[in-house]
């Protein structure tokens, strides 16, 4: 059953319009027609059966039907705070983090990042990553669309933590030997916190200054003695944490 993002969907019987990108996917990619059955989800956890009632090149109106059960969400609100990588590597990171259940993605500007905030804004990268998040939700049967936040600096994020918000614990993944106080994931508490922010660094890892700037409230962790590529580390770390907390 094809699934479409429909933020206007709220109750059975409604006639709603799909967003422009969903209209293009429905008509030009999938070539569906009037009468086609589908599922629509509102991005906030609700999903419904639906049928196409009218279709033009720029508009698709669907009749919302009965509620359906979507994939269950994790019992933990996990935010991935990811140092921005060069090229298109962030696309895959966003896709896989959403697939693994992240509720938010926070792109980070770090000292070793090879991209500037201005370049990200010119390229409308946040908007691109948000579209990728929606596409990943559609593929993995979730009905909650994670938010991709505006890029911010690591220092800004850590300062927010020092000021007491957010209340969620912060875990910073570091390379083996980068910080003497770092502990392997397997040594963390086995009970999952209600929410957590996971920090993942750029190619080349965190700088010594960034490691030294971390407040005591941020706990440093490693994947044992293994060092992973920067683009592979997020999905591996998330999966390891979920397995450790017995959420997989």
C-alpha positions in Angstrom: 0.0 0.0 0.0 1.5 3.3 -1.0 1.8 5.9 1.8 1.7 9.7 1.5 2.5 12.5 3.9 -0.7 14.5 4.4 -0.4 17.0 7.3 -4.0 18.0 6.9 -5.4 14.6 7.6 -7.2 14.4 11.0 -10.4 12.4 10.8 -12.3 10.0 8.6 -14.6 11.5 5.9 -12.4 14.6 5.3 -11.5 15.7 1.7 -8.0 17.0 1.8 -5.2 18.1 -0.6 -1.8 16.5 -0.6 1.4 18.7 -0.5 2.9 19.5 -3.9 5.8 17.1 -3.6 3.4 14.3 -2.7 1.2 15.2 -5.7 4.2 14.8 -8.0 5.1 11.5 -6.5 1.6 10.2 -6.8 0.9 11.3 -10.4 4.3 11.4 -12.1 6.3 8.7 -10.3 3.7 6.1 -9.3 1.1 7.2 -12.0 -1.8 6.5 -9.7 -5.3 7.6 -10.9 -8.6 8.6 -9.4 -10.0 5.8 -7.3 -6.6 4.5 -6.2 -6.4 3.3 -2.6 -3.6 4.5 -0.3 -2.6 5.3 3.2 -2.0 8.9 4.4 -0.3 9.9 7.6 -0.2 13.3 9.3 3.4 13.3 10.5 2.3 13.4 14.1 1.5 9.7 14.6 -1.9 9.2 12.9 -2.5 7.2 9.8 -5.6 6.6 7.7 -6.9 4.7 4.7 -7.6 7.0 1.8 -8.8 7.1 -1.8 -7.9 9.6 -4.6 -11.1 11.6 -5.5 -9.6 14.1 -7.9 -6.3 14.6 -9.6 -4.7 17.3 -11.7 -1.1 18.1 -12.6 -0.8 20.4 -9.5 -3.4 19.1 -7.1 -4.5 15.7 -5.6 -7.5 15.6 -3.3 -8.1 12.4 -1.3 -10.9 11.2 0.9 -9.7 10.2 4.3 -11.0 6.8 5.5 -10.6 4.7 8.6 -7.6 4.9 11.0 -4.9 2.3 10.6 -2.1 1.2 12.8 1.4 2.4 11.8 4.8 1.2 13.0 5.2 1.7 16.7 7.5 4.5 17.9 10.4 3.9 20.2 9.7 4.4 23.9 12.7 6.9 23.9 13.0 10.3 22.3 16.4 10.2 20.6 17.9 13.2 18.9 20.9 12.8 16.6 23.2 15.8 16.7 25.4 15.2 13.7 28.4 17.1 12.6 27.8 18.1 9.0 29.8 16.0 6.5 30.9 17.0 3.1 29.0 16.0 -0.1 25.8 14.1 0.1 26.8 11.9 3.1 24.3 13.7 5.3 21.5 12.5 3.1 22.1 8.9 4.1 22.7 9.8 7.7 19.3 11.5 7.9 17.5 8.7 6.1 19.0 6.0 8.3 18.5 7.9 11.6 14.9 8.3 10.8 14.6 4.6 9.9 16.1 3.7 13.3 13.5 5.8 15.2 15.2 9.2 15.8 12.6 11.9 16.6 14.9 14.9 15.6 18.1 15.6 13.6 20.3 18.5 14.7 23.0 19.3 12.1 26.1 20.7 13.8 28.8 23.1 12.6 32.1 22.0 14.1 35.7 23.1 13.8 36.6 20.4 11.3 33.5 20.6 9.2 34.2 21.5 5.6 31.1 23.5 5.0 29.8 26.9 6.2 26.4 28.0 7.4 26.2 30.3 4.5 26.8 27.5 2.0 24.2 25.4 3.7 21.6 28.2 3.5 22.4 28.9 -0.2 22.0 25.2 -1.0 18.8 25.0 1.1 20.2 21.9 2.7 18.0 21.8 5.7 14.9 21.7 3.4 16.5 18.9 1.5 17.2 16.9 4.6 13.6 17.4 5.8 12.3 16.0 2.5 14.6 13.0 3.0 13.2 12.5 6.5 9.7 12.4 5.1 10.7 9.9 2.4 12.3 7.7 5.0 9.2 7.8 7.2 7.2 6.7 4.2 9.5 3.8 3.5 9.8 2.5 7.1 6.0 2.7 7.9 6.4 5.4 10.7 3.7 8.0 11.0 5.8 10.6 12.9 8.0 12.9 10.8 11.2 13.9 12.7 12.1 17.5 12.7 15.4 18.5 11.0 16.5 21.6 12.8 18.5 24.5 11.5 22.2 24.0 11.8 23.8 25.3 14.9 27.3 25.3 16.4 28.5 22.7 18.8 29.3 25.4 21.3 25.7 26.7 21.1 24.3 23.2 21.7 26.6 22.7 24.7 25.8 26.1 26.1 22.1 25.2 26.0 23.0 22.1 28.0 24.9 24.1 30.5 22.0 26.5 31.0 19.8 23.5 32.0 17.9 22.9 28.7 17.3 20.5 27.3 17.0 18.2 30.3 17.8 15.2 28.1 21.2 13.5 28.8 23.8 14.0 26.1 26.1 11.3 24.9 29.1 12.2 22.8 30.7 9.5 20.7 34.5 9.8 20.6 37.3 7.8 19.1 39.1 5.3 21.3 41.7 7.1 23.4 40.3 10.6 22.6 39.1 11.2 26.2 40.2 9.2 29.3 36.8 9.6 30.9 35.0 7.9 27.9 33.3 4.6 28.6 32.2 1.9 26.1 28.5 1.8 25.3 28.2 -1.6 26.9 29.1 0.1 30.3 26.2 2.5 30.2 23.1 2.0 32.4 20.9 -0.7 31.0 17.7 1.3 31.6 17.0 3.7 28.7 16.4 7.4 29.6 13.1 8.9 28.4 15.1 11.1 26.0 18.7 11.4 24.9 20.8 13.5 22.5 23.6 11.6 20.7 26.5 13.7 19.4 28.5 12.4 16.4 31.6 14.2 15.1 32.9 15.0 11.6 35.6 13.3 9.4 38.7 13.4 11.5 36.8 13.4 14.8 36.3 16.1 17.3 39.1 18.6 17.9 40.9 18.5 21.3 39.3 21.9 22.0 35.8 20.5 21.4 36.4 17.5 23.6 37.8 19.8 26.4 34.7 22.1 26.1 32.2 19.4 27.0 30.4 20.0 30.3 30.2 17.3 33.0 26.6 16.7 32.1 27.7 15.3 28.7 28.9 11.8 28.9 31.6 10.6 26.5 31.2 7.1 25.0 33.1 4.8 22.6 32.3 1.8 20.5 34.9 -0.2 22.4 38.2 -0.2 20.4 36.6 0.3 17.0 36.8 3.4 14.9 34.1 3.9 12.2 33.8 6.1 9.2 32.1 9.3 10.0 29.1 8.5 7.8 28.7 5.0 9.2 29.1 5.9 12.9 25.6 7.4 13.5 23.6 4.4 12.4 26.0 2.0 14.2 25.9 4.0 17.4 22.1 4.4 17.4 21.7 0.6 16.8 24.2 -0.2 19.5 22.5 2.1 22.1 19.0 0.6 21.2 20.4 -2.9 21.6 22.1 -2.1 24.9 18.8 -0.7 26.2 16.9 -3.7 24.8 14.8 -1.6 22.5 15.5 -3.6 19.4 
